[in-house]
Amino acid sequence: MRSLFVKKDRLSFYFIILLAVAACKKEGSVDDQNENLHAVQFKISGFTSESIVLKSSSPPIGTQSANPVSNYVEGYLYFWSFNNESLAPDIAYQTVKAPEIVSHGTSSYITGYKFEEYPPGKSLSIKAANEVLIKMPIQGAEQITQFAFDTGSSDTGPKDFEIYYSINEGEKYEVLQIENQFGNTKTSGAKQSYVYELSSKNIAATNLWFKIIPKAGDRGEEGSAYSESTGTWRFDNIRLVGMASSSGGGGAIDKLHYYLFHKTKPEVVVTGTIKYEEVSSLKLNLPEGKYSICFVSNTSNRDLILTSNPTLSNFYVGNHFSNSNADIFGYYGELEVDGETDHEVKLRRLFSQIKLEFTDASDLSVISKIRISQQHEPFFFAPFNSNMTNPILDQSDVEIIDDFQQNKQLVFNQFMGEQTLAVPIKYSISLLGTNGVLRTFQLQSTLKQNMQLVFRGNLLIDVDPIGTFQIQRDMDWSGQQEESF
């Protein structure tokens, strides 16, 4: 409900209460007969039902929509290291339907290739294959951006291949690339890496299939002849990169809060909360003057931590750390009202995204729950008072229950407020099994607002208390950063 408070004396107090009642009856109106009131139409953007690219470009300003944008993560939708000698992927963004790797050859597991923090471990070796199909369910993925893998072959194996893709389960295939000649044909099993950019393909489907057909290729002057029946073909580090929602499409709460503080009349404070479907019609009748204004949107399962009686100097916004899927966007600026006008409000992220990727070759099914505790001071957003003492007393934890053997990653949001310079962050990670705590260690790095931070490493190893996760930061959400552990 919108409210206008003017605290001069008892008479004006009761008068303004009557005005507030009138405002409730007629949206955005305080006193239609008061010539000093002017209509301000707020044009709010920054959340949309269209896709938002987080990694390759800054978030575009979207059209007004009744639905906030989901928290889309660009990363591995699927990743196979084969280090467990299994066709099950290390990372799968969904578990409703399992992906498949199919061939008519004979499969085994042999020495693999190192990739980032994943050890060489094992790779999938296929003998006498005339084609290899990789079938991946992609329903719910917002965008498919890249497909890549490492490969190699025996002396009599293929040294070239054709690759196609299908979005209708093999009824029709489109060419991805016809010639993929190996660079090193002299060394048996030498690593050959291939990356295919898919953003321009605009792939949208329930399933995405890749068909890879081996060819003899250029084998060099002293190379062995190609034998389809005896040659072996090795695959490792198969990965599909794209964007999918990490927050399940929003939460029970979809609110936009607004705060307008009159700069020369501190007793005039206009506040309100509206639903997303009302955003396009937000119009307020305001007294003349200059205002400091702030808008904050919250899509999550829990209300924000807000000042109970806001003024320009004591206003702040916070979030419970346990509200880890919260998508919180904000805007603050100046507004001058001297007549009817429009004002553009461009919301931007007040959070960063933390992602843990596990490179363990060992079985992670012994882990039933992961608890994450915030060791740094809680962050808060106080746009009009840079010297405010931290008002947040939150000691909640993030607890994630999942099949970590099947899906070797987790994602949560860290509310940052406005942090344009990198600040230290630190987390205590506890791995819990059926009999209690399996391991506790710490992760730390630096972070600022609107970043993606990736910690990558093994969970079930004995390391020092600080851990040895690899850290990656993505600055385009304003970027990405990686750390190892």
Secondary structure, 3 states (H helix, E strand, C coil): CCEEECCCCHHHHHHHHHHHHHHHHCCCCCCCCCCCEEEEEEEEECCCCCCCCCCCCCCCCCCCCCCCCCCEEEEEEEEECCCCCCCCCCEECCCCCCCEEEECCEEEEEECCCECCECCCEEEEEECCCCEEEEEECCCEEEEEEEEEEEEECCCCCCEEEEEEECCCCCCCEEEECCCCCCCCCCCCCCEEEEEECHHHCCCCCEEEEEEEEECCCCCCCCCCCCCCCCEEEEEEEEEEEEEECCCCCCCEEEEEEEEEECCCCCCEEEEEEEHHHHHHCEEEEECEEEEEEEEEEEECCCCEECCCCCCCCCCEECCCCCCCCEEEEEEEEEEECCCEEEEEECEECEEEEEEEECCCCCCCCCCEEEEEECCCCCCECCCCCCCCCCCCCCCEEEEECCCCCCCEEEEEEECCCCCCCEEEEEEEEEEECCEEEEEEEEEEEECCCCEEEEEECCCCCCCCCCCCEEEEEECCCEEEEEEC
